[in-house]
């Protein structure tokens, strides 16, 4: 599973054999979350989360939005269209 971005102690992952729509998996010791990216314009939207606190989700969402262009380009490089 390729890590495409690190957010502190969290890994942002795009699975090569995953499905559309474009989304990322956030993995950390606290839990795991999945955000739909809504490429290319965003904003990222939480699909599901396990273990993260609400404050963590907000921080993650903001960081994903700040890196949206990179994440959408990474998704496109692995999967083609969004």
N, C-alpha and C positions, 0 to 999 in steps of 0.2 A: 504494500500500500504506500504509494508515494506521498510523502509530506510535501505540500506545496507552500506552506507558510508556517511560521512559529509565532505564537503570541504568548510571550513569557514562557510558562511551563506547559502550554497547550500546543498540540499539533493540529494543523488544518490539513485534512486528507481528502484526496479525490481518488476513488477506486477506479481502476482501469475497466473493470467489467460491470460498471454501474449503469443506471438507467437515467433517462431524462425525466424531469427538467433538471437543468444545471443546479447542482447543490454540492455542499461540502459537509464533511463530518468533522466535528471538533472533538478531540480526545485529550483527556487529562486525568490526573489522579482523582479529581473530584467527581468526574462523570463524563458523559458524552452527550453531544447535541448534533442536530442536523439542521442546516439552514438552506433554504432554497434561495438562490442568488438573484433571480429575476434579471438575468443578463440581457442586454448589456447595461441597462440604466439603473437597475436595482429598485428599491433597496432590498437587502437581504431580509428574509422572513423566517422566523423560527418555525420548523416543522415539528420537532420533538426534542425533548431534553430529559435526561436522567441524571440526577445528582447535583447539577449546578444550581446555585442560588439565583434568585431574580436579579440581583445586582451583578452577578457574573454574566448572566445572559445579556444584560444591557451593555456591558463592557465588550463582550465578544461581538455583539451585533455592530457596535460602533467601529470596532477594528476591522471587521469584514467589510463594512461600507467604505472605510478609508482605503481598503485594498481591493475594491471590487474589480477594477480594470485588470489587475494582475490575475485575480482568481478566475474571471471570465476567460481570459486568454489561456490560462492553464487548462480550464475545462475544455475549451475549444481544441487545444492541442491534443488532448487525450481522446475526446469524443466527437469532435467535429461541431456540428450545430448545437445550439443551446437547447 
